[in-house]
């Protein structure tokens, strides 16, 4: 997800521990980096999609 957000121009803001924030077009979203696995959970994918839609990114 971080690569996708970066590709559309989102600013990455490191948080404490595994938390990371992204800012895009005035919209801010906070995500937890998955570990030890690298796969995102279904709810994280849903939240990422909602973040991109709110920020005005369309497929």
C-alpha positions in Angstrom: 0.0 0.0 0.0 2.8 2.4 0.8 4.1 2.1 -2.8 0.7 2.8 -4.2 0.1 5.8 -2.0 3.6 7.1 -2.9 2.8 6.6 -6.6 -0.2 8.9 -6.4 1.7 11.5 -4.5 0.8 10.9 -0.9 3.1 12.2 1.8 4.3 9.6 4.3 4.4 10.6 7.9 6.1 8.0 10.2 4.4 7.3 13.5 5.3 5.4 16.6 6.1 1.7 16.1 4.4 0.2 13.1 2.0 3.1 12.6 2.3 5.3 9.5 0.2 8.2 8.3 -0.5 9.3 4.7 -1.6 12.7 3.6 -3.0 13.3 0.1 -5.0 16.3 -1.1 -5.8 17.4 2.5 -7.0 13.9 3.5 -5.1 12.1 6.2 -5.3 8.3 6.9 -3.5 6.2 9.5 -2.5 2.6 8.9 -0.7 -0.1 10.8 2.1 -1.8 8.9 1.4 -5.5 8.8 4.1 -7.6 10.5 5.6 -10.2 10.5 3.6 -10.9 7.4 3.7 -8.4 4.6 0.1 -9.0 3.3 -2.6 -6.5 4.0 -5.8 -7.7 5.7 -9.1 -7.2 3.8 -10.1 -4.4 6.1 -6.9 -2.6 5.4 -7.4 -2.8 1.7 -11.0 -1.5 2.1 -9.7 1.4 4.2 -7.0 2.2 1.7 -9.5 2.3 -1.1 -11.7 4.6 0.9 -8.7 6.9 1.6 -7.9 7.1 -2.1 -11.5 7.8 -3.0 -11.8 10.6 -0.4 -8.6 12.1 -1.7 -10.1 12.2 -5.2 -8.1 9.4 -6.8 -10.0 7.3 -9.3 -9.0 4.1 -11.0 
